[in-house]
Amino acid sequence: MTVADSDLNGMRDIDIDDVLAYVHDDLKRLPGYLELYRRYLRQRWDVYDLDFTQDAEDWNTRMTQEERDSFVGISAGFHHGERQVEVELPVFMLGGSEESKIYMSSQIEDEARHTIFFDRFYREVVGLPGETVQELLDSSYHHVSETFVGPFGLLAYQADELRKDPEDPAARVRYGTTYFLWIEGVLALSVMKITLSYCRQ
């Protein structure tokens, strides 16, 4: 099965390098916004369908404290990154074409789903305290490294700049470059490769 045809369960069996190659190939041919939206509809998954039972068992019986601490540090960066993008990305919808707005709506939902994924992971596997999504974000924040803080601070600054003039082409390019190329294309993909490779071992 190919990456393009895989659902969430099928992705488990696909080599992470194939996923990265799939993403990079798209950058070469630049699919249109509606094609990306169709792909989102085809590949989305329900965060509440996930069963963390095996993860909780592995967390408690197969991982050392040092491994757990390292994993929480990495996942905290993702957790806060997903939430930050969920909050900052809507400003990008204020300008641009209708097709881009449709696609961006799927990105925002995707980031919200990922935020809930980490919320559930911290509750059901790690056992961090917190009754609400915000309380759990507060509990995991002290695990976030500087590697994650800088790019998201820049994104927040650029989002504020874009709010002032959503059609400013230079501001849109700056924001888009920070989000799509740096945060998603470099930071997230690099850390995802390391994390998934580790989890599969």
N, C-alpha and C positions, 0 to 999 in steps of 0.2 A: 504494500500500500504506500502511496506517495504522501508527502506532507499535505498537499493541496486537498487530497481526498480523505484525510484522517479526521476522526472526531477525537474527543479527549482521551478515550480509552485506547484508540489506535496510536496516539502520540507516544504512549509508553514504550512502544517497540521500535520507534524510529530513532536512529542515531542523532544526537544533538548537532553534529556537524552537518547532517542533511537538512536540519531545520535552519541552521544559519545560512547554508548555501541557498535554500529556498528564499529566505529574506533578501539576501544579496542579489539573487537573480532578478527579483522584483525591482530592485533599485536600478537595474540596467534597462528594464523595459517600461518602468513607471506605469503601472495599471491606473486606470481612471478611477475617480471617486466612487462611481456607482458599481464598478467591478469590485472595488474594495468593500463596499457595503454588502454586496451579495456574498462575498467570501465570509464576512462577519456573520451573516445570517446562517450560513451553512456550517460554520465551525464553532459557533457559540455553545456554551455549556452552562448548566445550572449549578451554581456554587453550593446549593443546598442538597444536591444529589450526591455529593462527595461523602465518603465514609472514612473517617480518620482513625478508626479502631486500630488498624495495623500500624499506623504512624505513631499512635500513642504507645503501643506495645514496644515498638522499636526504640522510641525515644527513651523509655524507661529501662529497657533491658539490654539494648545493643550499643548504645552510645555512651561514651565517657562524659564526665562533666565538662571537660575541655571542649569536646566536640559539640555538646549542646550549647555552650556559651558562644562558640564560633558561629554556629548555625543561627542562633538568635540574633547575633550581630549582623549577619548578612540579611536575614529575613526582615529585621527591623528597618533596614534601609529600603527594601522593597515596599514594606508596609506603608511607610511614610511617603515614599515616592509616589506610590499609586494614589494615595489620598491627596497629595499635593497636586498632582496632575488632574485628578477628578475635579478639584476646586478651581484650578487655574485655566484649564483647557476651554471652558465655555467662552472665555473672552475672544478666542480665536474664531468663534462662530459669528461674532458681531459683524465681520466683514467677509468678503469672498463670495463665491458663487453659491447658488442653492444646492448644487451637487456636493460641494465641499461641506456645507452645513449638515447635509444628510449623513455624510461619512463621519464627520466630527461627532455627531450624536452617538454613533456606535462606539467611537473611541472613549467617550465619556462614560457610557454604560460599561464598557470593558474595564476601565479603571475603577469604577465603583464596585464591580464584581470582584476584582482582584483585592480591593480593600477589604471586602467581606471575607474573601478566602483567608487572608492573613488574620483577620479578626477571629474566625473560627479556629484556625490553626493554633493561635495563642491561647484560646479558651480550652479547646478540646485536647490538645497535645501538650503544650508547654505549661499551661496552668497559670498564666499571668493574671493578675487581678484586674477587675473592671466590669461594671454592669452594662455600660454603654459603649458604643464604638469610640467615642471621644475618650472615655476613661481608659480603654485598652490602648489607644494611641498614646496617651500620657504614660501608661505603664511601660510601653516599649521604647519610648523616645530616648531614654538615657543609653540605649544600646546602639543608637545610630552613630555611624562614624562620620568624620569630616569629609570623607570621599563623597558622601551623599548630600551633605548640607550645602556645599558650595554651588553645585549646578542647580539645585532647587531654589536657592536664594536668588540666583540670577534669573531663573524662570519667573519667579514672583515679581521681580523688578521689571522684567520685560512685559509681563502681563499688565502691570499697572501702566506702563508706557502705551501699550496697545489699547487699553480702555479709553485713553484720552483721544485717540484717533484710530478706530478700527480699520480704516481703509488705507492707512499710511503704508505704502509698499515696503519701505525700509524697516519699519517696526515689525511688519508681518514676516519679513525674511529673517530678521534677528530672532524673533520668537520661534518661528518654524525651525530654524537651524538649531537652536538650543534644544527644543523638544524632540523633533524627529531625528535629527542627526546625532546630537551629542547624548541626550538622556536615553532615548530609545535605541538608537543605532550603535552607540559605543558602550555606554555605561551599563544599561540593562542587559544587552546581549552578552557582553563579556562576563558579567557576574552570573547571568543565567546559565551560561555554558559551564562555569566552574561548579555552580550549585547542583545542577542536574547531573553532571558527571559524578559528583560526590554522592548524591542520593542514590544513583543507580548502582553504585558499588556497595 
